[in-house]
Every structure is written in C-alpha cells, then in structure tokens.
C-alpha cells in the first residue's frame, strides 16, 4: 500500500518538476535567442548647448544592461541618454559617462565600475543595479552589504547628487511563466525595500521606478524582442519617470 502511495506521489510530482524545469530554462533560452546588440560603444557622450555661457554638468550612469541600453537600437534611445537630454534643456551642457555593462551585479559594480565613476567627479549619479542579483539568487544580506558600500563611497568620495533607482519589473507575461512571474515579482519588491531603506539611511534620493512600471509587462511594445529588456519606448518611459523625480 505504501509503495503504491509513493508511486502515485512521484507520478504527480514528476509533471510539476518537469514544468518548472522547462519554464525556467525557456526564460533564459528566450533571452539568449533575442541576441540583443551592445549599443553603448563608448563611455562618454556629450549633449552640448551652443550657448557659451551654458553650465557644464557631469552625469555618470551606473548599472547593468538596463543602463547600457540593451534592447534599444542605439544608445541615444537608452534612459541615461534621454535623461541627459532632458537635463540639458535650457542652459546646461551634459557630459554623460556610461559606467555599465550587461550582466553586472552589485559586486561587479564595486569591483569594475565604482572607482571609474568616482574618478568622473560627477555632479549627478544615477544607479540602477540589482536585477542580476535577483536573477542570480544573490542573498539579500550580500546585496544589502554591497549596495551600502556603493552608496557610502559615492557619498564620501564625490559631491554628486545621487539617485538610487529601484529595480523595475522586467519581462513580459509570455516570458515569465507561472510561478516564476510571482516569484520574481516578490523578490524584486523585497530587494527594492532594501534599496529604499539604504537610500533613506544615506540621505540619497530614491526613485520608485517599479511602482510606476509594474503593469508595463502587459504591453509588449515596451519590450525588445527578447521580451526581457525594454524597447526604445520602454526606456523613454523610464527617462520620463526618472526626470520627473530629478526635476521635483
């Protein structure tokens, strides 16, 4: 009798395990199949105002593929470039320095990008980092330690205005199948709580990108062909939201 029960349980569990395995690997295969191009071919972009009396503002964008503009056809469609354009309207020339690369986690930012960002002597820093920590199941304690270290160094080693941007909900319904859609949504919310707490503790501006884009996954227009990274339209929306906070 017990043997039959075990067989029944195994028979019920196998399809569930198989589905979870297939759904998980489908997500990464779909992203990889998108074969999105690198569009940030240089690290410095200048949005110049013709007025000789224009103010000169140094803006450094820290992050991962979402900051590097992956999903856009050109870097000029990325949210840092669009934000720089919005800032430059009027009497400000902006030198944008792109300190981001695909796949970067908070630990990578510390090791490979942070010193360069500090050496930029920025007036403004935006930091959008964490989605790869979430996807890579980096422990929240490690994420918090890394994020705190980044903010501490930016605060003590620069005079920049710092905007800590929350992790947006990434991926369409066609990419993130149940239960992974709910799982990653929950994890992003938890990581964002950490970001907000650290931003407040370090007297840094917190930009809630998640709440204002939470329903974006319902509309594939906002996503590139890999159904994960934003499209030009998605980045345009992000830039508007971030600028509204910057200009507040």
BAGU-395295 format. One line per field, with one value per residue (C-alpha): y, z, x; residue number from 1. Coordinates in Angstrom, 1 decimal, always signed. Layout:
BEGIN
north = (Y ...)
up = (Z ...)
east = (X ...)
k = (NUM ...)
This chain:
BEGIN
north = (+0.0 +2.4 +1.6 +2.5 +5.8 +6.6 +5.8 +8.0 +10.9 +10.5 +10.4 +13.6 +15.4 +14.5 +16.6 +19.6 +19.3 +18.9 +22.0 +24.1 +23.0 +23.7 +27.1 +28.2 +27.3 +28.6 +32.0 +32.1 +30.5 +33.2 +35.9 +34.4 +33.9 +37.6 +38.1 +41.8 +44.0 +46.1 +49.7 +51.6 +51.6 +54.4 +55.5 +59.3 +61.2 +64.9 +66.7 +70.2 +73.5 +76.1 +78.9 +79.6 +80.6 +77.2 +75.3 +72.1 +69.2 +65.8 +62.9 +59.3 +56.4 +53.3 +49.9 +46.8 +46.1 +48.2 +51.2 +50.2 +50.5 +46.8 +46.4 +49.8 +50.1 +52.9 +54.2 +57.5 +55.6 +54.5 +56.1 +57.7 +59.5 +60.5 +61.7 +63.7 +65.3 +66.4 +67.8 +69.7 +71.6 +75.3 +76.3 +73.1 +71.1 +67.5 +65.1 +61.6 +58.8 +55.3 +53.0 +49.9 +46.5 +43.5 +41.0 +43.3 +42.6 +44.9 +43.0 +43.6 +47.3 +47.6 +45.7 +47.1 +50.3 +52.2 +53.7 +54.9 +56.5 +58.3 +59.5 +61.0 +63.7 +63.6 +66.3 +63.7 +59.9 +57.6 +54.0 +51.2 +47.9 +44.7 +42.7 +40.4 +39.9 +38.9 +36.6 +35.1 +34.5 +36.6 +36.5 +39.7 +40.2 +40.3 +42.6 +45.0 +45.0 +45.7 +48.4 +50.1 +50.1 +51.7 +54.4 +55.1 +55.5 +57.7 +59.9 +60.2 +60.4 +62.6 +65.7 +64.3 +64.3 +60.6 +59.0 +55.4 +53.8 +50.9 +47.6 +47.7 +44.7 +43.1 +40.7 +40.1 +37.5 +35.5 +35.2 +34.8 +31.9 +30.9 +30.6 +32.5 +35.7 +35.8 +34.6 +37.3 +40.0 +39.1 +39.1 +42.4 +44.0 +42.7 +43.9 +47.3 +47.6 +47.2 +49.9 +52.3 +51.7 +52.3 +55.4 +56.9 +55.9 +57.5 +60.6 +59.7 +60.3 +57.1 +56.8 +54.3 +53.0 +49.7 +51.0 +53.2 +50.5 +47.5 +47.0 +47.5 +43.7 +43.6 +45.6 +44.0 +47.4 +48.4 +45.4 +44.4 +41.1 +39.1 +40.1 +41.0 +44.2 +47.3 +48.7 +52.3 +53.0 +51.4 +53.4 +56.6 +55.9 +55.3 +58.5 +60.5 +59.0 +59.5 +63.1 +63.9 +62.8 +64.7 +67.9 +67.7)
up = (+0.0 +1.0 -2.2 -4.3 -2.4 -3.1 -6.8 -7.0 -5.3 -7.7 -10.6 -9.5 -8.8 -12.0 -14.3 -11.9 -11.7 -15.4 -16.0 -13.5 -15.2 -18.7 -17.8 -16.1 -19.0 -21.5 -19.9 -20.3 -23.8 -25.0 -23.6 -25.2 -28.5 -28.6 -29.3 -28.5 -29.6 -27.4 -28.2 -25.7 -28.0 -26.0 -22.4 -22.9 -24.6 -24.8 -25.1 -25.8 -25.7 -28.2 -25.6 -24.4 -21.0 -20.6 -17.3 -17.6 -15.7 -15.4 -15.2 -14.5 -15.1 -13.0 -13.7 -15.8 -19.2 -18.4 -18.0 -21.0 -23.2 -24.2 -26.1 -27.8 -31.4 -30.5 -27.2 -27.8 -27.0 -23.6 -20.5 -19.4 -22.7 -22.8 -19.2 -20.1 -23.0 -20.6 -18.1 -20.9 -22.0 -21.3 -20.4 -19.4 -21.3 -20.1 -20.3 -19.8 -18.8 -19.1 -16.4 -17.0 -18.7 -19.3 -16.5 -13.8 -10.2 -7.2 -6.6 -10.2 -9.9 -6.8 -8.5 -12.0 -12.2 -9.0 -9.0 -12.5 -11.6 -8.6 -10.8 -13.2 -10.5 -11.3 -10.4 -10.8 -10.4 -11.2 -10.1 -11.3 -10.3 -8.8 -11.4 -11.9 -8.2 -8.1 -11.1 -9.7 -6.3 -4.5 -0.8 +0.3 +3.1 +0.5 -1.8 +1.1 +2.1 -1.5 -2.1 +1.2 +0.3 -3.1 -1.6 +1.2 -1.3 -3.6 -0.7 +0.8 -2.3 -4.6 -4.2 -6.6 -6.3 -6.2 -7.4 -6.3 -8.8 -7.8 -9.7 -12.3 -13.0 -16.1 -18.6 -20.3 -19.4 -22.4 -20.9 -17.2 -16.9 -13.5 -10.9 -11.8 -12.6 -9.0 -7.5 -9.3 -8.6 -4.9 -4.9 -6.7 -4.1 -1.3 -2.9 -3.5 +0.2 +0.8 -1.7 -0.3 +3.3 +2.3 +0.3 +3.3 +5.7 +3.4 +2.6 -1.1 -3.4 -4.1 -7.4 -7.4 -11.0 -10.0 -9.0 -12.0 -14.5 -12.7 -15.3 -18.2 -18.7 -20.0 -23.1 -25.3 -27.0 -24.0 -24.5 -27.0 -28.9 -26.0 -24.0 -21.1 -21.8 -22.5 -26.1 -27.0 -25.9 -22.6 -22.0 -23.0 -20.3 -17.7 -18.6 -18.1 -14.7 -13.5 -14.9 -13.0 -9.8 -10.8 -11.5 -8.4)
east = (+0.0 +2.8 +4.6 +1.5 +1.2 +4.8 +4.4 +1.3 +3.1 +6.1 +3.7 +2.0 +5.3 +7.2 +5.0 +5.3 +9.0 +9.3 +7.1 +9.2 +12.4 +11.1 +9.6 +12.8 +15.1 +12.6 +13.0 +16.8 +16.7 +14.3 +16.5 +19.6 +17.8 +17.0 +20.7 +20.5 +23.3 +25.6 +24.8 +27.0 +30.1 +31.8 +31.8 +31.4 +28.6 +28.3 +25.0 +26.2 +24.3 +25.6 +25.4 +29.0 +27.6 +26.0 +26.5 +28.5 +27.2 +28.9 +26.5 +27.6 +25.1 +25.9 +24.3 +24.0 +22.4 +19.4 +21.7 +23.8 +20.7 +20.5 +17.2 +17.5 +18.8 +21.2 +22.5 +20.7 +17.5 +18.7 +17.3 +20.6 +21.0 +17.3 +17.7 +20.8 +18.9 +16.1 +18.6 +20.4 +17.3 +17.7 +21.3 +23.1 +25.6 +25.8 +28.7 +27.3 +29.6 +28.3 +29.5 +27.5 +27.7 +25.4 +25.2 +26.7 +25.7 +26.4 +29.6 +30.8 +29.9 +32.1 +35.0 +34.9 +32.9 +32.8 +36.3 +35.9 +32.6 +34.1 +37.0 +34.5 +33.9 +30.2 +27.6 +24.9 +24.9 +22.0 +22.3 +20.1 +21.5 +20.2 +18.2 +21.1 +21.4 +17.8 +18.0 +21.2 +19.7 +22.3 +21.5 +19.7 +22.3 +25.1 +23.1 +22.5 +26.2 +27.2 +24.6 +25.5 +29.2 +28.5 +26.3 +28.9 +31.7 +29.7 +28.6 +32.1 +34.2 +32.0 +29.9 +27.3 +23.6 +22.8 +19.6 +19.1 +16.6 +14.5 +14.6 +11.8 +9.6 +11.3 +9.8 +6.5 +3.9 +5.0 +8.5 +7.9 +5.6 +3.9 +5.1 +8.2 +6.3 +5.1 +8.4 +10.5 +7.9 +8.1 +11.9 +12.1 +9.8 +12.0 +15.2 +13.6 +12.8 +16.5 +17.3 +14.8 +16.0 +19.6 +18.8 +17.0 +19.7 +22.4 +20.3 +20.1 +17.2 +15.1 +13.3 +10.5 +10.6 +8.9 +5.5 +5.2 +6.1 +4.6 +1.9 +4.3 +4.7 +1.1 +2.2 +4.9 +5.5 +7.6 +9.9 +12.6 +12.5 +13.9 +10.8 +13.0 +14.9 +13.0 +12.5 +13.2 +9.6 +10.2 +13.4 +11.6 +9.0 +11.8 +13.5 +10.3 +9.8 +13.4 +13.4 +10.2 +11.9 +15.1 +13.2 +11.0)
k = (1 2 3 4 5 6 7 8 9 10 11 12 13 14 15 16 17 18 19 20 21 22 23 24 25 26 27 28 29 30 31 32 33 34 35 36 37 38 39 40 41 42 43 44 45 46 47 48 49 50 51 52 53 54 55 56 57 58 59 60 61 62 63 64 65 66 67 68 69 70 71 72 73 74 75 76 77 78 79 80 81 82 83 84 85 86 87 88 89 90 91 92 93 94 95 96 97 98 99 100 101 102 103 104 105 106 107 108 109 110 111 112 113 114 115 116 117 118 119 120 121 122 123 124 125 126 127 128 129 130 131 132 133 134 135 136 137 138 139 140 141 142 143 144 145 146 147 148 149 150 151 152 153 154 155 156 157 158 159 160 161 162 163 164 165 166 167 168 169 170 171 172 173 174 175 176 177 178 179 180 181 182 183 184 185 186 187 188 189 190 191 192 193 194 195 196 197 198 199 200 201 202 203 204 205 206 207 208 209 210 211 212 213 214 215 216 217 218 219 220 221 222 223 224 225 226 227 228 229 230 231 232 233 234 235 236 237 238 239 240 241 242 243 244 245 246 247 248)
